[in-house]
Amino acid sequence: MVVHTATPLAGSIPTPERVWYASYGSNMHMDRLATYLAGGTPPGAARTYPGCRDHRAPERSIAVELAGRLYFATESPVWTGGRGFYDPTAPGRTRGRAHLVTVGQMSDIAAQEMYEEPGADLDLTTALRDGRDELGPGRYETLICPGTIDGIPLLTFTAPWSLRDVEVLNPSGAYLRYLAGGLLESGPWQEQDIADYLAACPGAAGNWTAAQVRDLLTADETPPGLRDAGS
């Protein structure tokens, strides 16, 4: 399978009908994304998602690599470890999965990430012009547009701070296992490659070896959470 990269923005582009919503965390899993789209409570979760106005599945889902770094910071009360964030300014590459959805669907996914009620389309003008728009101070309230794929804008969410501004935090084994499973489901990456990638991310580095991360993929226990896993 092909790993797609974004073509950088070259000036402002008009808001299209569809966008690529890029996830580098829990929404790489199609079952998790389906809860955001159609509504419901993921297995083992305490939170029920209202879903999008449009419940349809993505038109396509593709593996992507973004310029920047995945890192772990701020403790999740569910995973009892660091959450995943994306810093587009840090050296490195971030792996993820991009879903082709309508602007309305992407807006409603964003609202649910921000613990708000879905129902209003986001104004993407600033993000599509500048590549970034801070919609609020929250953990996933900064909208990033790394560029386009096949002429369609690629958008994701992260924190307003950068990697250098925050103390990284060791992610839990359950969370790492879920991210590793999402990357494996995305298609092009093999278990050892995924384990090497996650073990090197700030927060995990020095706390997890690649061998330990790979072992998580074959562990018998079911990950607890699909709760509060972030983007």
JOJO-V482006 format. One record per pair of residues at least 24 apart in sequence whose ideal C-beta (glycine too) atoms are under 8 Angstrom apart, sorted by the first residue. I is the first residue (numbers start at 1). J is the second residue. If there is no record, write none. Layout:
{{I | J} {I | J}}
This chain:
{{1 | 63} {1 | 186} {1 | 187} {1 | 188} {2 | 62} {2 | 63} {2 | 188} {3 | 63} {3 | 64} {3 | 65} {3 | 95} {3 | 188} {4 | 62} {4 | 63} {4 | 64} {4 | 65} {4 | 98} {4 | 149} {5 | 64} {5 | 65} {5 | 66} {5 | 149} {6 | 64} {6 | 66} {6 | 67} {6 | 146} {6 | 147} {6 | 148} {6 | 149} {6 | 154} {7 | 147} {7 | 148} {7 | 149} {8 | 146} {8 | 147} {9 | 128} {9 | 129} {9 | 131} {9 | 145} {9 | 147} {9 | 148} {11 | 129} {12 | 125} {12 | 128} {12 | 129} {13 | 128} {13 | 129} {13 | 148} {13 | 153} {14 | 128} {15 | 103} {15 | 124} {15 | 125} {15 | 128} {16 | 103} {16 | 152} {16 | 153} {17 | 102} {17 | 103} {18 | 59} {18 | 100} {18 | 101} {18 | 102} {18 | 103} {18 | 152} {19 | 100} {19 | 101} {19 | 102} {19 | 103} {19 | 106} {19 | 124} {19 | 152} {19 | 153} {19 | 154} {19 | 155} {20 | 62} {20 | 64} {20 | 98} {20 | 99} {20 | 100} {20 | 101} {20 | 149} {20 | 152} {20 | 153} {20 | 154} {20 | 155} {21 | 58} {21 | 98} {21 | 99} {21 | 101} {21 | 105} {21 | 106} {21 | 109} {21 | 155} {21 | 156} {22 | 64} {22 | 66} {22 | 96} {22 | 97} {22 | 98} {22 | 99} {22 | 146} {22 | 154} {22 | 155} {22 | 156} {23 | 96} {23 | 97} {23 | 98} {23 | 99} {23 | 156} {23 | 182} {23 | 231} {24 | 66} {24 | 70} {24 | 84} {24 | 86} {24 | 94} {24 | 95} {24 | 96} {24 | 156} {24 | 231} {25 | 83} {25 | 84} {25 | 179} {25 | 182} {25 | 229} {25 | 230} {25 | 231} {26 | 178} {26 | 179} {26 | 182} {26 | 226} {26 | 229} {26 | 230} {26 | 231} {27 | 97} {27 | 99} {27 | 109} {27 | 182} {27 | 231} {28 | 96} {28 | 97} {28 | 179} {28 | 182} {28 | 183} {28 | 185} {28 | 186} {29 | 178} {29 | 181} {29 | 182} {29 | 185} {29 | 226} {30 | 57} {30 | 61} {30 | 185} {32 | 182} {32 | 226} {32 | 229} {33 | 58} {33 | 99} {35 | 226} {36 | 108} {36 | 109} {36 | 112} {37 | 105} {37 | 109} {42 | 226} {42 | 227} {43 | 226} {44 | 222} {44 | 224} {44 | 225} {44 | 226} {44 | 227} {45 | 225} {45 | 226} {45 | 227} {46 | 78} {46 | 227} {47 | 227} {47 | 228} {49 | 112} {50 | 112} {50 | 117} {50 | 118} {51 | 108} {51 | 118} {52 | 104} {52 | 105} {52 | 108} {52 | 109} {52 | 118} {53 | 104} {53 | 105} {53 | 108} {53 | 118} {53 | 119} {54 | 102} {54 | 104} {54 | 105} {54 | 108} {56 | 105} {58 | 99} {58 | 100} {58 | 101} {59 | 100} {59 | 101} {60 | 99} {60 | 100} {61 | 97} {61 | 98} {61 | 99} {61 | 100} {61 | 186} {62 | 97} {62 | 98} {62 | 100} {62 | 149} {63 | 95} {63 | 96} {63 | 97} {63 | 98} {63 | 186} {63 | 187} {63 | 188} {63 | 189} {64 | 95} {64 | 96} {64 | 97} {64 | 98} {64 | 149} {64 | 154} {65 | 93} {65 | 94} {65 | 95} {65 | 96} {66 | 93} {66 | 94} {66 | 95} {66 | 96} {66 | 146} {66 | 154} {66 | 156} {67 | 93} {67 | 94} {67 | 146} {68 | 92} {68 | 93} {68 | 94} {68 | 146} {69 | 93} {69 | 94} {69 | 163} {69 | 201} {69 | 202} {70 | 94} {70 | 95} {70 | 201} {71 | 163} {71 | 168} {71 | 201} {71 | 202} {71 | 203} {72 | 168} {72 | 169} {72 | 170} {72 | 171} {72 | 201} {72 | 202} {72 | 203} {72 | 204} {73 | 159} {73 | 166} {73 | 167} {73 | 168} {73 | 169} {73 | 203} {74 | 139} {74 | 159} {74 | 166} {74 | 169} {75 | 169} {76 | 172} {76 | 175} {76 | 228} {76 | 229} {76 | 230} {77 | 228} {78 | 224} {78 | 225} {78 | 227} {78 | 228} {78 | 229} {79 | 171} {79 | 172} {79 | 174} {79 | 175} {79 | 224} {79 | 225} {79 | 227} {79 | 228} {79 | 229} {80 | 172} {81 | 169} {81 | 170} {81 | 171} {81 | 172} {81 | 175} {82 | 168} {82 | 169} {82 | 170} {82 | 171} {82 | 175} {82 | 203} {83 | 139} {83 | 171} {83 | 175} {83 | 228} {83 | 229} {83 | 230} {84 | 171} {84 | 175} {84 | 179} {84 | 229} {84 | 230} {84 | 231} {85 | 139} {85 | 158} {85 | 159} {85 | 163} {85 | 230} {86 | 144} {86 | 156} {86 | 158} {86 | 231} {87 | 158} {87 | 162} {87 | 163} {88 | 131} {88 | 132} {88 | 144} {88 | 146} {88 | 158} {89 | 162} {89 | 163} {90 | 162} {90 | 163} {90 | 164} {95 | 183} {95 | 186} {95 | 189} {95 | 197} {96 | 156} {96 | 186} {97 | 182} {97 | 183} {97 | 185} {97 | 186} {98 | 149} {98 | 154} {100 | 152} {106 | 155} {110 | 135} {110 | 143} {110 | 157} {113 | 140} {113 | 157} {113 | 230} {113 | 231} {114 | 138} {114 | 140} {114 | 141} {124 | 153} {124 | 155} {127 | 155} {128 | 153} {134 | 160} {139 | 230} {140 | 230} {140 | 231} {156 | 231} {157 | 231} {158 | 231} {163 | 202} {168 | 202} {168 | 203} {169 | 203} {170 | 203} {170 | 204} {170 | 207} {170 | 208} {171 | 203} {171 | 204} {171 | 208} {173 | 212} {173 | 216} {173 | 219} {174 | 223} {174 | 224} {174 | 225} {175 | 223} {175 | 225} {175 | 229} {176 | 204} {176 | 208} {176 | 213} {176 | 216} {177 | 216} {177 | 217} {177 | 219} {177 | 223} {178 | 223} {178 | 225} {178 | 226} {178 | 229} {180 | 213} {180 | 214} {180 | 216} {180 | 217} {181 | 217} {181 | 223} {184 | 217} {191 | 217}}
